[in-house]
């Protein structure tokens, strides 16, 4: 099954790839289905807010790449294996990751974090403090397994130890848990929340995005590449990446 996904991803990308040249290094880009950041696309292979600038850079640089769908935890292990030119799409840069990976220039700048909660829960209102919510043991947070919420929020979680449960489910499933009152709130990027609440009627009827008074500035996302990825290849990608909007 995985081989089939690799082959399909490579074929779907062919429409936007330039012809291979003998001296061009092959590149594998790892992604997971996470609208609106990245999603399978019949025309482009992979599209989305993170995929689009990378697709543009590949075409501009004349580089060929195959896109492989893989869960985030496995992406990390694959990059640590250090076998060939392999990059994960849209990772935050962290010192512990720089120990085993190289990073391109940033490909995307997140908007400030929000939380999603039920519309009928008066404890959650625009302008609330996330840190105060963490201190309230009556509020049950869902933490997505293996995800970073950015350096500041990760540190708050570690320090304040909010009442929480972890889950590896999709964002849609986790929002469903909140709608069903199995938890109270989740930390999300507004891009993801807007996409889900704008497309899933049942969730939109029960839930709302809540803006935070103490939300840190959104973080930068990068291609995180194996150390085996040639520096010259990363330089070509960097030179071709479109500038981020101010």
N, C-alpha and C positions, 0 to 999 in steps of 0.2 A: 504493500500500500504506500509506504513512504517513497519508494522508488518511483511509483506512478505519479505522486505529487510533485517530485522533483522534475520529472520529465514534462509534466503538464505545465509547471511554472516556467520552465525554460522555453517551451514552445509558445506560451502566451506572450512572453517578453519579446519574441523574435520580431514582432511588428514594430517595436520602437527601438530595437538595437541596430547599431550600424554594423556593416559587414565586418566579420572578424579579420584581423590582420595578424600575421604570424608573430610579430613581436609584442602584441597586446596581451597582458596577463589576464587570465580568466579570474572572475570574481564571483563569489557566492554571497548573496545577501539574505540573511535570515529575518523572517518577520512572523508575526502572528496576527490572526484576524481580530482587529480592534478598531472598528469604525468610531469616529471618522479619521483616525490616524492612518490605518492601513487596512485594506480589504482586497480580496480577490476581485479581479476585473477582467471580463472576457476580452475586452479590447486591449487594455494596457498590461495585463498580467497582474499587476498590483497597483492600486491607486490609493489616494488618501492624503491627508495633510502632511504626513511624514514621507510618504513614498514619492509625492510629486516633485519636490526639489531634488531628490536623488535621481529620479528618472530623467529630469532635465539635465542634471550634471553629467550623467552617463552619456547621453546623446551628444552633448556639447563636447565632452572629452573624447568621444569616439571609442568608448569602452564597452565591452560586452559583459553581461552579467546574467546569472541564473538566480531566480528568487525561490527560496525554499521555506515553506511554512513549518514553524517549529515553536513549541511553547517556550516562554522566556527562560525557565530554569535550564532547559536543554540547550538553549542558545548559549548560555554562559558556559556550560560544560564543553560545547563544541568549540567555542573560541579559546577556551583554556587548552584544548587538545593541540592547538597551534599547528594544524595541518592545512597548509595552503592558505590562499587569500580568502578570508571569510570575515564578513562584517554583520553585526546585528543592527537592526533598524531602530533608531529612536531612543537610545539609552542615555540616562543621566551619567555625567562624568563623576566618578568617585575615586578617592585615593586607592582604595582596595581593588578597584577595577583596573586602575592604571598600572598596577603591579603585574597584570597578565595581559593587558590589551593596549592597543593604540587607538586614538580617537581622531576623527576628522574635525574640521571646523564645524560649528553648530549648524544643524539643518532646520531647527524649529525652536521658537520661543513660546513656552506655554503661557496661557493666561493665568491669573491668580486662582488658586484653589478655592473651591466652594464645598459645601456639603449638600446632600439631598436628604430630605426628611418628608414625613407625611404632612399634607396640608392642614390636617386637623390637630396637629401637635403644637400647642402654644409655646412650647419650650424653644422652638426654632423659629427665628425671625431674622430678616435682613439686618445686618449690623451687629450680630451676636459675635461673641469671642469664642474661637475654637478652643483655646486653652481653658476657658471657664467650663466649656462643655466637657472637656476631658476630666475636669475635677469633679463633675457631678456623677456619682456612682449609679444614679438611677437611669442614666442614658446609655443604652447599649450600642456600641459602635461595631460595624462590620469592617474588618481589616482583610484586604485581599492578600492571599498567601504569595510571598515572594515579590511583592511590589514595594517600590520606594515612593513615598509621597513628597519627596524633596528633603533636603538636608534639615531644614528647620522643623518641619512637621515630624519627621522621623525622630528627631531629638526630643520633641515634646512628648511623643508617645512613649519613648523610653523613660523619660523623667517623670511624667505625670501618671503613667500606667492607667489609662482609662479602662472602664469596664468594656470588654470587647470579646468578640468571637472572630475566628479566622475562617476563611472559606476560599476555595480555589475556583468557585463557580464564575460564570460569565457575569459581566456587569448587569445584563438584563435580569439574570436570575437573582442577583443580590438585591437589586432594586425591588424585585417581586417580594423578597423576604421582608423588606421594610414595609411595603404596601400591606402585607399580611400580618404586620405587627409582631414579627419574629425577631426584629431588631429595630432600632430607632433611627439611625443615620449612617451615612457612608461618606467618606471623603472622595471627591472626584475632581477631575479636570472639567471646567465648564464646557469645553468642546464636546466631551463624551456625554455629559448630562444633557446638553441641548439636543444632541443627536438622538438619544434614546427617548427623552420626553417628547420630542417632536415627531417620533415615528411609531411609538407603542401607545395606543390609545388608553389602555387600562392603567399604565403607569402614569401617564399625563393626568388622568383623572384623580389619582390618589396622592401624587408626590409633587414636590416643587424644589427648585434650586434655591439655596439660601446663601447670600453673599456674606462674607466674614469681615469683621473689623480688623482682625489681626492676620489676615492671609498674607503670607510672604509673597514677594514678587515671583511670578512664574519662572521655572527653571529652563535652561537650555537643554536641548536634546541633540544627540550626535549619532553618527555611525560608530559603533564600537567594534574594532577589528582585531583579529588575531595578530600576535607579534610577527607571525610569518607573512603577513601582508606587506609587500614591498613598500618602503617609504616613498619611492617614486610614484607608485600607484595612488597612495593616499594624497600625495602632492597634486596629482592630476585631478583627482576628485575635488580637492580643496579649491583649486584654481577655477573649476567649472561650477561650483555651487553658487546658486543665486544669493545675493545679499539678503539678510534678514530685514524685514520691515522695522523701522525705528519704533 
